[in-house]
């Protein structure tokens, strides 16, 4: 059984620290990241450059994994949108490094995909894109993540790393 919180629109996605994304008998955190790109049958870890093009690179990496895992097209497109929104959030609003983690998990009746994007914590100033547009032109990314995911949340550790994550049923 998974325990996780869903963000509430009034409080926002990033208002709580999540410590509850656990399955009985398993650690709350994904496996440690090593200083290289990792791929195995069920996990992908990729370090991303801290720049605008990182969302596209992350989508390409995620698409390869999702195709390899046999995720159907509609679910794959939703996961790719989540990846894009979480990476864009990290690049625009946080300090480097940005790390994408994808994990295929067995669910109670289907396969699940867990997506996490870690960053170095809040940036002192917003990214170039955020400062170049009107308020109503941005700020919807985490609302989209919340709408598309089965569960989502934020986890912060003592070292200042923030991970925004989402979990989806993928059939």
Backbone as numpy.savetxt, mean C-alpha at the origin, in Angstrom:
# Nx Ny Nz CAx CAy CAz Cx Cy Cz
-8.38 -15.74 11.05 -9.23 -14.56 11.05 -8.34 -13.31 11.05
-8.64 -12.37 10.22 -7.90 -11.13 10.17 -8.62 -10.07 10.98
-7.86 -9.26 11.67 -8.43 -8.11 12.37 -7.78 -6.88 11.77
-8.55 -5.94 11.36 -8.00 -4.72 10.78 -9.05 -3.63 10.85
-8.60 -2.38 10.86 -9.59 -1.31 10.87 -9.77 -0.78 9.47
-10.93 -0.26 9.20 -11.20 0.47 7.97 -11.22 1.93 8.35
-10.61 2.72 7.52 -10.60 4.14 7.82 -12.01 4.71 7.72
-12.27 5.71 8.47 -13.56 6.38 8.45 -13.38 7.74 7.80
-14.25 8.15 6.88 -14.09 9.42 6.20 -13.93 10.61 7.14
-14.63 10.61 8.25 -14.54 11.76 9.16 -13.17 11.87 9.79
-12.55 10.73 10.12 -11.25 10.76 10.79 -10.10 10.70 9.82
-10.33 10.20 8.65 -9.29 10.11 7.65 -8.45 8.86 7.79
-7.78 8.51 6.73 -7.00 7.29 6.63 -5.83 7.30 7.58
-5.16 8.42 7.72 -3.92 8.45 8.47 -4.05 8.92 9.90
-5.19 8.77 10.52 -5.35 9.33 11.86 -5.06 8.37 12.98
-4.89 7.08 12.68 -4.61 6.11 13.74 -3.38 5.28 13.38
-2.75 4.75 14.37 -1.67 3.80 14.15 -2.25 2.41 14.28
-2.05 1.59 13.26 -2.64 0.26 13.24 -1.65 -0.77 13.76
-2.08 -1.54 14.70 -1.28 -2.65 15.20 -2.07 -3.94 15.11
-3.14 -3.98 14.32 -4.06 -5.10 14.38 -4.11 -5.95 13.12
-3.26 -5.72 12.15 -3.32 -6.49 10.91 -2.63 -7.83 11.11
-3.23 -8.70 11.89 -2.62 -9.98 12.19 -3.59 -11.12 11.93
-3.04 -12.24 11.62 -3.79 -13.47 11.52 -3.34 -14.31 12.70
-4.23 -15.00 13.31 -3.92 -15.78 14.50 -2.63 -16.58 14.31
-1.70 -16.41 15.23 -0.46 -17.16 15.21 0.61 -16.61 14.30
0.39 -15.46 13.66 1.39 -14.90 12.76 1.76 -13.50 13.19
2.99 -13.05 12.86 3.42 -11.70 13.25 2.61 -10.62 12.56
2.53 -9.45 13.20 1.75 -8.34 12.66 2.43 -7.69 11.46
3.72 -7.81 11.35 4.46 -7.13 10.29 4.84 -8.09 9.17
4.94 -7.57 7.93 5.41 -8.41 6.85 6.89 -8.73 7.07
7.44 -9.67 6.32 8.85 -10.03 6.50 9.75 -8.82 6.31
10.91 -8.84 6.96 11.88 -7.75 6.86 12.29 -7.55 5.41
12.57 -6.30 5.06 12.99 -5.97 3.71 14.50 -6.03 3.64
15.02 -6.63 2.60 16.45 -6.69 2.36 16.79 -5.67 1.30
18.04 -5.20 1.23 18.39 -4.10 0.33 18.44 -4.49 -1.15
17.52 -5.26 -1.61 17.40 -5.60 -3.02 15.95 -5.94 -3.31
15.61 -5.99 -4.57 14.25 -6.38 -4.93 14.11 -7.87 -4.65
13.00 -8.24 -4.04 12.76 -9.64 -3.72 11.48 -10.11 -4.40
11.52 -11.33 -4.89 10.32 -11.96 -5.44 10.36 -13.41 -5.01
9.27 -13.91 -4.52 9.11 -15.34 -4.38 7.69 -15.67 -4.79
7.27 -16.87 -4.56 5.96 -17.28 -5.06 4.83 -16.41 -4.56
4.92 -15.92 -3.34 3.80 -15.20 -2.75 4.12 -13.77 -2.31
5.35 -13.32 -2.44 5.75 -12.00 -1.95 6.60 -11.26 -2.98
6.41 -9.94 -3.04 7.24 -9.06 -3.86 7.59 -7.85 -3.00
8.87 -7.48 -2.99 9.33 -6.29 -2.28 10.19 -5.49 -3.25
9.86 -4.22 -3.46 10.57 -3.38 -4.41 10.83 -2.01 -3.80
12.09 -1.56 -3.85 12.44 -0.21 -3.43 12.17 0.72 -4.61
11.57 1.86 -4.33 11.17 2.80 -5.38 11.92 4.12 -5.24
12.27 4.70 -6.39 12.85 6.04 -6.39 11.81 7.01 -5.87
12.25 8.06 -5.22 11.33 9.05 -4.65 11.08 10.15 -5.68
10.28 9.80 -6.72 9.98 10.73 -7.80 8.64 10.38 -8.43
8.15 11.28 -9.26 6.82 11.13 -9.85 6.65 9.84 -10.63
7.65 9.37 -11.33 7.53 8.16 -12.14 7.44 6.87 -11.35
7.58 6.95 -10.05 7.58 5.73 -9.23 6.25 5.00 -9.24
5.15 5.73 -9.35 3.84 5.06 -9.38 3.74 4.15 -10.61
4.22 4.61 -11.74 4.20 3.78 -12.95 5.09 2.55 -12.81
6.27 2.73 -12.25 7.18 1.59 -12.03 6.55 0.59 -11.06
5.91 1.09 -10.03 5.26 0.21 -9.06 4.11 -0.56 -9.70
3.33 0.11 -10.56 2.24 -0.59 -11.26 2.78 -1.70 -12.15
3.88 -1.45 -12.85 4.46 -2.50 -13.71 4.90 -3.70 -12.88
5.57 -3.44 -11.76 6.00 -4.53 -10.88 4.80 -5.30 -10.35
3.78 -4.57 -9.92 2.59 -5.21 -9.36 1.85 -6.00 -10.43
1.73 -5.45 -11.63 1.02 -6.15 -12.70 1.69 -7.50 -12.99
3.02 -7.51 -13.05 3.75 -8.76 -13.30 3.41 -9.80 -12.23
3.42 -9.39 -10.96 3.13 -10.32 -9.87 1.68 -10.80 -9.94
0.75 -9.88 -10.18 -0.67 -10.24 -10.22 -0.98 -11.20 -11.36
-0.36 -10.98 -12.50 -0.54 -11.90 -13.64 0.05 -13.26 -13.28
1.25 -13.27 -12.70 1.89 -14.52 -12.29 1.01 -15.28 -11.29
0.33 -14.55 -10.41 -0.53 -15.16 -9.40 -1.91 -15.56 -9.95
-2.21 -15.18 -11.19 -3.48 -15.55 -11.79 -4.65 -14.70 -11.33
-4.39 -13.47 -10.88 -5.47 -12.58 -10.44 -6.24 -12.11 -11.67
-7.55 -12.21 -11.61 -8.40 -11.84 -12.75 -8.30 -10.34 -13.03
-8.62 -9.98 -14.28 -8.38 -8.62 -14.76 -9.06 -7.53 -13.92
-10.33 -7.70 -13.57 -11.02 -6.65 -12.81 -10.37 -6.44 -11.44
-10.10 -7.52 -10.75 -9.43 -7.41 -9.44 -8.03 -6.85 -9.63
-7.33 -7.27 -10.66 -5.97 -6.77 -10.93 -5.98 -5.26 -11.13
-6.94 -4.75 -11.89 -7.01 -3.30 -12.12 -7.28 -2.55 -10.81
-8.11 -3.10 -9.96 -8.36 -2.46 -8.66 -7.12 -2.46 -7.79
-6.38 -3.57 -7.77 -5.13 -3.61 -7.00 -4.14 -2.60 -7.56
-4.05 -2.50 -8.88 -3.12 -1.55 -9.50 -3.49 -0.10 -9.15
-4.77 0.20 -9.06 -5.18 1.54 -8.65 -4.77 1.79 -7.20
-4.93 0.81 -6.34 -4.50 0.95 -4.94 -2.99 1.18 -4.88
-2.23 0.39 -5.63 -0.77 0.56 -5.66 -0.42 1.98 -6.08
-1.04 2.44 -7.15 -0.76 3.79 -7.66 -1.05 4.86 -6.61
-2.20 4.75 -5.96 -2.58 5.76 -4.96 -1.65 5.75 -3.76
-1.28 4.56 -3.27 -0.40 4.49 -2.10 1.01 4.98 -2.41
1.52 4.64 -3.60 2.86 5.11 -3.98 2.85 6.62 -4.19
1.84 7.13 -4.86 1.74 8.58 -5.07 1.69 9.30 -3.72
0.94 8.77 -2.78 0.86 9.36 -1.45 2.24 9.41 -0.80
2.99 8.32 -0.90 4.33 8.28 -0.29 5.27 9.29 -0.94
5.22 9.40 -2.26 6.12 10.31 -2.96 5.75 11.77 -2.70
4.46 12.06 -2.63 4.02 13.44 -2.45 4.07 13.94 -1.00
3.85 13.07 -0.06 3.64 13.53 1.32 4.64 13.00 2.34
5.61 12.21 1.91 6.50 11.57 2.88 7.95 11.64 2.44
8.80 11.27 3.37 10.23 11.20 3.11 10.58 9.83 2.52
11.70 9.78 1.77 12.16 8.48 1.29 12.67 7.66 2.48
12.85 6.37 2.31 12.64 5.60 1.09 11.20 5.14 0.94
10.80 4.87 -0.29 9.49 4.28 -0.55 9.71 2.81 -0.93
8.95 1.94 -0.29 9.09 0.50 -0.54 7.70 -0.08 -0.78
7.54 -0.77 -1.90 6.29 -1.46 -2.24 6.41 -2.91 -1.81
5.38 -3.39 -1.11 5.31 -4.81 -0.75 3.97 -5.35 -1.23
4.00 -6.48 -1.90 2.79 -7.19 -2.32 2.89 -8.60 -1.76
1.78 -9.09 -1.26 1.77 -10.45 -0.72 0.46 -11.11 -1.12
0.58 -12.30 -1.64 -0.59 -13.12 -1.94 -0.87 -13.94 -0.68
-2.12 -13.89 -0.22 -2.50 -14.59 1.01 -3.70 -15.48 0.73
-3.76 -16.63 1.38 -4.99 -17.41 1.27 -6.08 -16.76 2.10
-7.28 -16.72 1.58 -8.42 -16.18 2.31 -9.34 -17.32 2.70
-10.42 -17.01 3.43 -11.33 -18.06 3.86 -12.01 -18.78 2.70
-12.29 -18.06 1.63 -12.93 -18.71 0.49 -12.28 -18.32 -0.84
-11.25 -17.49 -0.78 -10.61 -17.04 -2.01 -9.22 -16.51 -1.69
-8.54 -16.07 -2.71 -7.20 -15.50 -2.56 -7.33 -14.03 -2.20
-6.39 -13.54 -1.40 -6.31 -12.12 -1.05 -4.97 -11.58 -1.48
-4.94 -10.29 -1.77 -3.69 -9.61 -2.05 -3.54 -8.49 -1.04
-2.39 -8.47 -0.36 -2.05 -7.41 0.59 -1.06 -6.50 -0.10
-1.32 -5.19 -0.07 -0.44 -4.18 -0.66 -0.01 -3.26 0.47
1.28 -3.01 0.57 1.78 -2.05 1.55 2.82 -1.16 0.91
2.77 0.12 1.23 3.81 1.05 0.78 4.34 1.73 2.03
5.63 1.53 2.26 6.30 2.13 3.41 7.08 3.35 2.96
7.21 4.30 3.88 7.99 5.51 3.59 8.71 5.93 4.85
9.47 7.00 4.75 10.28 7.47 5.87 9.56 8.41 6.81
8.25 8.44 6.77 7.48 9.32 7.65 7.14 10.63 6.95
6.36 11.46 7.60 5.88 12.70 6.97 7.01 13.62 6.51
6.83 14.20 5.32 7.79 15.17 4.80 7.55 16.53 5.43
8.58 17.33 5.52 8.47 18.67 6.08 7.65 19.58 5.16
7.73 19.34 3.85 6.96 20.12 2.87 6.31 19.14 1.89
5.20 19.55 1.29 4.49 18.73 0.32 5.32 18.59 -0.95
5.04 17.53 -1.71 5.68 17.33 -2.99 5.26 18.37 -4.00
5.96 18.40 -5.12 5.72 19.41 -6.15 4.29 19.35 -6.69
3.75 18.15 -6.87 2.40 18.03 -7.44 1.38 18.64 -6.50
1.44 18.34 -5.23 0.46 18.86 -4.28 0.45 20.37 -4.24
1.60 20.98 -4.32 1.67 22.43 -4.26 1.29 23.12 -5.55
1.16 22.36 -6.64 0.90 22.97 -7.94 -0.56 22.93 -8.37
-1.44 22.44 -7.51 -2.84 22.34 -7.93 -3.78 22.83 -6.83
-5.02 23.01 -7.22 -6.04 23.47 -6.28 -6.38 22.36 -5.28
-6.92 22.76 -4.13 -7.26 21.79 -3.10 -8.21 20.71 -3.58
-9.17 21.07 -4.44 -10.14 20.06 -4.89 -9.59 19.13 -5.97
-8.32 19.31 -6.36 -7.71 18.46 -7.39 -6.90 17.32 -6.79
-6.81 17.24 -5.50 -6.08 16.14 -4.87 -6.70 15.83 -3.53
-6.21 14.77 -2.90 -6.72 14.42 -1.59 -7.73 13.29 -1.58
-7.94 12.66 -2.74 -8.93 11.58 -2.81 -8.31 10.19 -2.81
-7.00 10.10 -2.91 -6.35 8.81 -3.09 -6.65 7.81 -2.00
-6.56 8.21 -0.75 -6.80 7.27 0.33 -8.27 6.93 0.49
-9.15 7.83 0.04 -10.58 7.51 0.00 -10.83 6.42 -1.03
-10.14 6.49 -2.16 -10.25 5.46 -3.20 -9.75 4.12 -2.66
-8.60 4.15 -1.98 -8.06 2.92 -1.39 -9.07 2.31 -0.42
-9.65 3.13 0.41 -10.64 2.65 1.38 -11.83 2.02 0.67
-12.29 2.64 -0.41 -13.47 2.14 -1.12 -13.20 0.82 -1.83
-11.99 0.61 -2.34 -11.68 -0.59 -3.11 -11.23 -1.77 -2.26
-10.81 -1.51 -1.05 -10.20 -2.58 -0.24 -11.19 -3.22 0.72
-10.86 -4.44 1.10 -11.60 -5.15 2.14 -11.23 -4.57 3.50
-9.95 -4.23 3.65 -9.43 -3.65 4.89 -8.24 -2.78 4.51
-8.00 -1.74 5.27 -6.85 -0.88 5.03 -6.46 -0.19 6.32
-5.26 0.34 6.36 -4.83 1.00 7.58 -3.46 1.62 7.44
-2.97 2.08 8.57 -1.67 2.73 8.67 -0.94 2.11 9.85
0.33 1.85 9.65 1.16 1.32 10.72 2.41 2.19 10.80
2.76 2.64 11.99 3.97 3.42 12.20 4.83 2.66 13.19
6.15 2.71 12.95 7.03 2.04 13.90 7.90 3.08 14.62
8.63 2.63 15.60 9.43 3.53 16.44 10.53 4.25 15.65
10.95 3.67 14.53 12.00 4.27 13.72 11.48 5.38 12.81
10.16 5.61 12.80 9.58 6.66 11.97 9.06 6.19 10.63
9.16 4.91 10.35 8.64 4.37 9.10 7.12 4.26 9.18
6.46 4.71 8.14 5.01 4.62 8.04 4.67 3.67 6.90
3.76 2.73 7.15 3.27 1.84 6.10 1.78 2.01 5.98
1.35 2.41 4.80 -0.08 2.42 4.48 -0.34 1.15 3.70
-1.40 0.43 4.08 -1.64 -0.87 3.50 -3.11 -1.07 3.18
-3.36 -2.03 2.30 -4.73 -2.41 1.94 -4.74 -3.89 1.62
-5.86 -4.52 1.86 -6.06 -5.93 1.55 -7.31 -6.06 0.71
-7.22 -6.87 -0.35 -8.34 -7.09 -1.25 -8.60 -8.57 -1.46
-9.86 -8.95 -1.53 -10.22 -10.28 -2.03 -10.07 -10.25 -3.53
-9.43 -11.27 -4.09 -9.19 -11.28 -5.54 -9.70 -12.54 -6.22
-10.63 -13.22 -5.61 -11.26 -14.37 -6.26 -10.43 -15.60 -6.36
